[in-house]
């Protein structure tokens, strides 16, 4: 059963068998999970390339990483504002309205993307010093941030069109393209990071840009795939193929819907990212080794919870189309099913993280001191990963229903009320282990409160459409 067949069946009042539900969840989750896996592996390679330049290069990226996540969070929130509308319009059989949302998204991409790039260019001039970075890494950290920021319009394009495609039921295409983007990133980095060198009997040209080359490679890969994704989205056959019946001007209803959906999601990401920036400044005060170990641990941890993001993408699409079709009962069933799947998958990957922590850290840096410290914190946080996965998948389900406010308030309470306050007042004196131990407790708490939100069921009364 395809997504279109499912939506038609739900609109007619037919029930979807448990077997078909499981097939739909797996068919939507698997490509997204594989995409996340490849993306993480490519990120490992990216980090390893930079790490080969020394721990100061890794620390330079680590200093600004949390601020980049802040911008990426705003980008992903904008994607929620438009893609959830597409899911619910398609679920309601309103294909023309879904194409109208796509046109609004393209216009928004151009204007808002340029605004973000300008803000990043200004902020990058003083950000490393503001975060208390060691003077030896400030120049590289600032340059990395400014270069990545210049490509934010394409980052927005990639996130926006990937999310719209997934919410329309097309999972394989964005997954394939994003895997291609990861491969391009490694390809560009290979030539941009290192100087011209001898590999065997061959002389391989290199720009020798170091950390700046890593940022440029990432940006170029993002630009290539973002533009290709837009081209394929508007030309491929399906309900979103532009047919000349959509207006190319901003529409008040669509923008109000997008604002109502995206603003809480953006505030949620800003809340989390600002907390990460505060915590980065705490870690930065511990020295370059702690900064590098923290960055390596964050990168290694990401392979553990990546299946949850793939399942969350499926939850958003399935719940969104169920709500659009007027079937809150199916929305609940899909939300519960995806949450169970995310928990089970990350329980397995959490075990891999615990037992393979030194190996994972060792693939990202050759520095023994960094490997030892990052391995310790990874083995602590591994115990919280299954419940962290619950929070990730539940957020995806709630957003599909049009409930963005709930996740924002719960994350605000958890991240700032538990993690930040505890670290600043009590555990920072215990070094990096204190920071990550507190993070572990907070992730467990977060998973529990999101599970309660899911089981109470009031979120099904939300809607993305005015």
C-alpha positions as CSV (number, residue, x, y, z in Angstrom):
1,X,0.0,0.0,0.0
2,X,1.3,3.4,-1.0
3,X,0.8,6.7,0.9
4,X,-1.7,7.9,-1.7
5,X,-3.7,4.6,-1.4
6,X,-3.5,4.9,2.4
7,X,-4.8,8.5,2.4
8,X,-7.7,7.5,0.0
9,X,-8.6,4.5,2.2
10,X,-8.6,6.6,5.3
11,X,-10.8,9.4,3.7
12,X,-13.3,6.7,2.8
13,X,-13.4,5.5,6.4
14,X,-11.7,2.2,5.7
15,X,-9.5,0.6,8.4
16,X,-5.8,0.0,7.8
17,X,-4.7,-3.4,9.0
18,X,-1.8,-3.7,11.5
19,X,0.2,-5.5,8.8
20,X,-0.2,-2.7,6.3
21,X,0.6,-0.2,9.1
22,X,3.9,-1.9,9.9
23,X,4.8,-2.2,6.2
24,X,4.2,1.6,5.7
25,X,6.2,2.5,8.7
26,X,9.1,0.3,7.6
27,X,9.0,1.4,4.0
28,X,9.1,5.1,5.0
29,X,11.6,4.6,7.9
30,X,14.2,2.4,6.2
31,X,15.4,4.7,3.5
32,X,15.5,7.6,6.0
33,X,17.5,5.5,8.4
34,X,19.9,4.4,5.8
35,X,20.3,8.0,4.7
36,X,21.0,9.0,8.3
37,X,23.6,6.2,8.6
38,X,25.4,7.2,5.4
39,X,25.3,10.8,6.5
40,X,26.8,10.0,9.8
41,X,29.5,7.8,8.3
42,X,30.3,10.6,5.9
43,X,30.4,13.0,8.8
44,X,32.9,10.6,10.5
45,X,35.1,10.7,7.4
46,X,34.8,14.5,7.4
47,X,35.8,14.8,11.0
48,X,38.6,12.3,10.5
49,X,39.9,14.4,7.6
50,X,40.0,17.5,9.7
51,X,41.2,15.6,12.7
52,X,44.3,14.5,10.8
53,X,45.4,18.1,10.8
54,X,45.6,18.0,14.6
55,X,43.3,18.5,17.6
56,X,43.4,22.3,17.2
57,X,41.6,21.9,13.9
58,X,39.0,19.7,15.5
59,X,38.6,22.2,18.3
60,X,38.2,25.1,15.9
61,X,35.1,23.4,14.4
62,X,33.9,22.2,17.8
63,X,33.8,25.8,19.1
64,X,31.3,27.0,16.5
65,X,29.5,23.7,16.0
66,X,26.7,24.4,18.5
67,X,26.0,27.8,16.8
68,X,25.9,26.1,13.4
69,X,23.3,23.7,14.9
70,X,21.4,26.7,16.0
71,X,21.1,28.0,12.4
72,X,20.3,24.5,11.2
73,X,17.6,24.2,13.8
74,X,16.0,27.4,12.5
75,X,16.3,26.0,8.9
76,X,14.6,22.7,10.0
77,X,11.9,24.6,11.8
78,X,11.1,26.5,8.6
79,X,10.9,23.2,6.8
80,X,8.3,22.0,9.3
81,X,6.2,25.0,8.7
82,X,5.6,24.1,5.0
83,X,6.0,20.3,4.9
84,X,3.4,19.5,7.5
85,X,0.9,21.6,5.5
86,X,1.7,19.6,2.4
87,X,1.2,16.3,4.4
88,X,-2.2,17.4,5.7
89,X,-3.4,18.8,2.4
90,X,-2.5,15.6,0.6
91,X,-4.2,13.6,3.3
92,X,-7.3,15.6,2.7
93,X,-7.1,15.1,-1.0
94,X,-6.4,18.8,-1.7
95,X,-3.6,18.4,-4.2
96,X,-3.8,21.9,-5.7
97,X,-3.5,23.5,-2.2
98,X,-0.4,21.3,-1.6
99,X,1.2,22.7,-4.8
100,X,0.4,26.2,-3.7
101,X,2.3,25.5,-0.5
102,X,5.3,24.3,-2.5
103,X,5.3,27.6,-4.5
104,X,5.2,29.6,-1.2
105,X,8.1,27.4,0.1
106,X,10.3,28.2,-2.9
107,X,9.7,32.0,-2.6
108,X,10.4,31.8,1.2
109,X,13.6,29.8,0.5
110,X,15.2,32.6,-1.5
111,X,14.3,35.5,0.9
112,X,14.8,33.9,4.2
113,X,18.0,32.0,3.1
114,X,19.7,35.2,2.2
115,X,18.7,36.8,5.5
116,X,20.3,33.9,7.4
117,X,23.5,34.2,5.3
118,X,23.9,37.9,6.1
119,X,23.3,37.3,9.8
120,X,25.9,34.5,9.9
121,X,28.5,36.6,8.1
122,X,28.2,39.4,10.7
123,X,28.1,37.0,13.6
124,X,31.1,35.1,12.5
125,X,33.4,38.1,13.0
126,X,33.3,37.9,16.8
127,X,31.7,34.6,17.7
128,X,34.8,32.5,18.6
129,X,36.1,35.3,20.9
130,X,32.6,35.6,22.4
131,X,32.6,31.9,23.2
132,X,36.0,32.1,24.9
133,X,37.9,30.1,22.3
134,X,41.6,29.7,22.6
135,X,43.4,32.4,20.6
136,X,45.1,29.6,18.6
137,X,41.8,28.4,17.0
138,X,39.8,31.6,16.7
139,X,40.8,32.5,13.1
140,X,40.0,29.0,11.8
141,X,36.8,28.8,13.8
142,X,35.5,32.2,12.5
143,X,36.4,31.4,8.9
144,X,34.7,28.0,9.1
145,X,31.5,29.6,10.5
146,X,31.4,32.3,7.9
147,X,31.9,30.0,5.0
148,X,29.2,27.6,6.2
149,X,26.9,30.5,6.8
150,X,27.3,31.8,3.2
151,X,25.7,28.5,1.9
152,X,22.7,28.7,4.3
153,X,20.2,29.4,1.4
154,X,21.2,26.0,0.0
155,X,21.1,24.4,3.4
156,X,17.5,25.7,3.7
157,X,16.7,24.4,0.2
158,X,17.9,20.9,1.0
159,X,16.0,20.7,4.3
160,X,12.9,22.3,2.9
161,X,12.5,20.1,-0.2
162,X,13.6,16.9,1.5
163,X,10.9,17.4,4.2
164,X,8.2,18.2,1.6
165,X,9.1,15.1,-0.4
166,X,9.0,12.9,2.6
167,X,5.6,14.3,3.8
168,X,4.3,13.6,0.3
169,X,5.3,9.9,0.7
170,X,8.4,10.0,-1.5
171,X,11.2,8.9,0.8
172,X,13.7,7.2,-1.5
173,X,14.4,10.3,-3.7
174,X,15.4,12.6,-0.9
175,X,17.3,9.8,0.8
176,X,19.3,9.1,-2.3
177,X,20.0,12.7,-3.0
178,X,21.2,13.3,0.6
179,X,23.5,10.3,0.4
180,X,24.9,11.8,-2.8
181,X,25.4,15.1,-0.9
182,X,27.5,13.3,1.7
183,X,29.6,11.7,-1.0
184,X,30.1,15.1,-2.7
185,X,31.2,16.5,0.7
186,X,33.9,13.9,1.1
187,X,34.9,14.4,-2.6
188,X,35.3,18.2,-2.3
189,X,37.0,17.9,1.1
190,X,39.6,15.5,-0.4
191,X,40.8,18.2,-2.7
192,X,40.1,21.3,-0.7
193,X,41.5,20.4,2.8
194,X,44.8,18.9,1.9
195,X,47.7,20.5,-0.2
196,X,49.0,18.9,-3.4
197,X,50.5,15.5,-2.4
198,X,51.9,12.3,-3.6
199,X,49.7,9.2,-3.3
200,X,51.6,6.2,-4.6
201,X,52.9,7.1,-8.0
202,X,50.3,9.8,-8.6
203,X,50.5,13.5,-7.7
204,X,47.1,14.6,-6.5
205,X,46.2,18.3,-6.6
206,X,45.0,19.9,-3.4
207,X,44.0,23.5,-2.4
208,X,45.5,23.1,1.1
209,X,42.8,25.2,2.8
210,X,42.6,23.1,5.9
211,X,39.6,23.9,8.1
212,X,38.4,26.4,5.5
213,X,38.4,23.7,2.9
214,X,36.2,21.5,5.0
215,X,33.6,24.3,5.3
216,X,33.8,25.1,1.5
217,X,33.4,21.4,0.6
218,X,30.3,21.1,2.8
219,X,28.8,24.2,1.3
220,X,29.4,23.2,-2.3
221,X,27.9,19.7,-1.7
222,X,24.9,21.4,-0.1
223,X,24.5,23.8,-3.1
224,X,24.7,21.0,-5.7
225,X,22.0,18.8,-4.0
226,X,19.7,21.6,-2.9
227,X,19.4,22.9,-6.5
228,X,19.0,19.4,-7.9
229,X,16.3,18.5,-5.3
230,X,14.3,21.6,-6.3
231,X,14.5,20.7,-10.0
232,X,13.4,17.2,-9.5
233,X,10.6,18.2,-7.0
234,X,8.9,20.5,-9.5
235,X,9.4,18.3,-12.5
236,X,8.7,14.7,-11.3
237,X,5.2,13.2,-11.8
238,X,3.0,13.2,-8.8
239,X,0.6,15.5,-6.8
240,X,3.3,18.1,-6.3
241,X,4.3,18.5,-10.0
242,X,3.8,22.2,-10.9
243,X,1.1,22.5,-13.5
244,X,0.6,26.2,-13.8
245,X,-2.4,26.3,-11.4
246,X,-0.5,27.8,-8.4
247,X,0.1,31.5,-7.8
248,X,3.7,32.7,-7.5
249,X,3.1,35.2,-4.8
250,X,2.9,35.0,-1.0
251,X,-0.4,33.8,0.4
252,X,-1.5,35.0,3.8
253,X,-3.2,31.8,4.8
254,X,-0.2,29.6,4.0
255,X,2.2,32.0,5.7
256,X,0.1,32.1,8.8
257,X,0.0,28.3,8.9
258,X,3.7,28.2,8.4
259,X,4.3,30.8,11.1
260,X,2.1,28.9,13.6
261,X,3.9,25.6,12.9
262,X,7.5,26.9,12.5
263,X,7.7,29.5,15.3
264,X,7.3,27.0,18.2
265,X,9.7,24.5,16.3
266,X,12.2,27.4,15.8
267,X,11.9,28.4,19.4
268,X,12.5,24.8,20.4
269,X,15.6,24.5,18.3
270,X,16.8,27.9,19.5
271,X,16.2,26.8,23.1
272,X,18.2,23.6,22.6
273,X,21.0,25.3,20.6
274,X,21.4,28.3,22.9
275,X,21.8,25.7,25.7
276,X,24.4,23.9,23.7
277,X,26.2,27.2,23.1
278,X,26.2,27.9,26.9
279,X,27.5,24.4,27.5
280,X,30.2,24.8,24.8
281,X,31.5,27.8,26.6
282,X,31.6,25.7,29.8
283,X,33.6,23.0,27.9
284,X,35.8,25.6,26.2
285,X,37.0,26.7,29.6
286,X,38.3,23.2,30.2
287,X,41.0,23.4,27.4
288,X,41.5,22.3,23.8
289,X,41.6,18.6,24.7
290,X,38.2,18.8,26.4
291,X,36.8,20.7,23.5
292,X,38.1,18.1,21.0
293,X,36.9,15.2,23.1
294,X,33.5,16.8,23.5
295,X,33.2,17.3,19.7
296,X,34.4,13.7,18.9
297,X,31.9,12.3,21.5
298,X,29.1,14.3,20.0
299,X,29.9,13.0,16.5
300,X,30.3,9.4,17.7
301,X,27.0,9.6,19.7
302,X,25.1,10.6,16.6
303,X,25.4,7.2,15.1
304,X,23.5,5.8,18.1
305,X,20.3,7.9,17.8
306,X,20.3,8.3,14.0
307,X,17.6,5.5,13.5
308,X,15.2,7.6,15.6
309,X,15.4,10.5,13.2
310,X,14.6,8.2,10.3
311,X,11.6,6.8,12.2
312,X,10.6,10.4,13.2
313,X,10.4,11.4,9.5
314,X,8.0,8.5,8.9
315,X,6.0,9.5,11.9
316,X,5.6,13.1,10.7
317,X,4.4,11.9,7.3
318,X,2.0,9.2,8.5
319,X,0.5,11.2,11.3
320,X,0.2,14.3,9.1
321,X,-1.7,12.5,6.4
322,X,-3.9,10.7,9.0
323,X,-4.9,14.0,10.6
324,X,-5.5,15.5,7.1
325,X,-7.8,12.6,6.2
326,X,-9.8,13.2,9.4
327,X,-8.6,10.0,11.1
328,X,-7.2,10.8,14.6
329,X,-7.5,7.1,15.5
330,X,-5.0,6.2,12.8
331,X,-2.8,9.1,13.9
332,X,-2.6,7.6,17.4
333,X,-1.8,4.1,16.0
334,X,1.0,5.3,13.7
335,X,2.5,7.5,16.5
336,X,2.5,4.5,19.0
337,X,4.0,2.1,16.4
338,X,6.8,4.5,15.3
339,X,7.7,5.2,18.9
340,X,8.0,1.5,19.8
341,X,10.2,1.0,16.7
342,X,12.5,3.9,17.5
343,X,12.9,2.7,21.1
344,X,13.8,-0.8,20.0
345,X,16.3,0.2,17.2
346,X,18.2,2.7,19.5
347,X,18.4,0.1,22.3
348,X,20.5,-2.0,19.9
349,X,22.6,0.9,18.7
350,X,23.1,2.1,22.3
351,X,24.6,-1.3,23.1
352,X,27.0,-0.8,20.2
353,X,27.9,2.6,21.5
354,X,28.7,1.3,24.9
355,X,30.9,-1.6,23.9
356,X,32.5,0.2,20.8
357,X,33.1,3.6,22.3
358,X,37.0,3.5,22.0
359,X,36.8,2.2,18.4
360,X,34.3,4.8,17.4
361,X,36.3,7.6,19.0
362,X,39.5,6.2,17.5
363,X,38.2,6.5,13.9
364,X,37.7,10.3,14.4
365,X,41.0,11.3,16.0
366,X,44.5,9.9,16.4
367,X,45.1,11.7,19.7
368,X,45.2,9.1,22.6
369,X,44.2,11.7,25.2
370,X,41.1,12.7,23.2
371,X,40.1,9.1,22.6
372,X,40.3,8.1,26.2
373,X,38.2,11.1,27.5
374,X,35.6,10.8,24.8
375,X,35.2,7.0,25.3
376,X,34.4,7.6,29.0
377,X,31.6,10.0,28.4
378,X,30.2,7.9,25.5
379,X,29.8,4.9,27.8
380,X,27.9,7.1,30.3
381,X,25.5,8.6,27.8
382,X,24.8,5.2,26.1
383,X,22.3,4.3,28.9
384,X,20.0,7.3,28.0
385,X,19.8,6.7,24.2
386,X,16.6,4.6,24.1
387,X,14.6,7.2,25.9
388,X,16.2,10.0,23.9
389,X,14.9,8.1,20.8
390,X,11.4,8.1,22.3
391,X,11.6,12.0,22.5
392,X,12.8,12.3,19.0
393,X,10.1,10.1,17.4
394,X,7.3,11.6,19.5
395,X,8.4,15.1,18.4
396,X,8.0,13.9,14.8
397,X,4.6,12.5,15.5
398,X,3.4,15.7,17.3
399,X,4.6,17.9,14.5
400,X,2.8,15.8,11.9
401,X,-0.4,16.5,13.9
402,X,0.4,20.3,13.9
403,X,1.5,20.4,17.5
404,X,4.7,22.3,17.6
405,X,4.1,24.2,20.8
406,X,4.1,21.1,23.0
407,X,7.7,20.0,22.0
408,X,9.0,23.5,22.5
409,X,7.7,23.8,26.1
410,X,8.8,20.3,27.1
411,X,12.3,20.8,25.6
412,X,12.5,24.2,27.3
413,X,11.7,22.6,30.7
414,X,14.1,19.7,30.2
415,X,17.1,21.4,28.6
416,X,17.2,24.6,30.6
417,X,15.5,23.5,33.8
418,X,17.4,20.3,34.2
419,X,20.6,20.2,32.1
420,X,21.9,23.8,31.9
421,X,21.0,24.8,35.5
422,X,22.5,21.6,37.0
423,X,25.7,21.9,35.0
424,X,26.2,25.6,35.8
425,X,25.5,25.3,39.5
426,X,26.7,21.8,40.4
427,X,28.5,19.5,38.0
428,X,30.8,21.7,35.9
429,X,33.5,21.3,38.5
430,X,33.7,17.6,37.6
431,X,34.9,18.4,34.1
432,X,33.7,16.8,31.0
433,X,32.4,13.7,32.8
434,X,30.2,16.0,34.9
435,X,28.8,17.7,31.9
436,X,27.9,14.4,30.1
437,X,26.6,12.7,33.3
438,X,24.2,15.5,33.7
439,X,23.2,15.3,30.0
440,X,22.5,11.6,30.5
441,X,20.1,12.2,33.3
442,X,18.4,15.0,31.4
443,X,17.8,12.8,28.3
444,X,16.1,10.2,30.4
445,X,13.9,12.8,31.9
446,X,13.1,14.2,28.5
447,X,12.1,10.8,27.1
448,X,9.7,10.2,30.0
449,X,7.9,13.5,29.7
450,X,7.5,13.1,25.9
451,X,6.1,9.6,26.4
452,X,3.6,11.0,28.8
453,X,2.6,13.7,26.3
454,X,2.1,11.0,23.6
455,X,0.0,8.7,25.8
456,X,-2.3,11.4,27.0
457,X,-3.4,11.8,23.4
458,X,-4.6,15.4,23.4
459,X,-2.2,16.3,20.6
460,X,-4.5,14.7,18.0
461,X,-6.9,17.7,18.3
462,X,-4.2,20.0,16.8
463,X,-4.2,20.8,13.1
464,X,-1.8,22.6,10.7
465,X,-4.5,24.1,8.5
466,X,-6.4,27.3,9.0
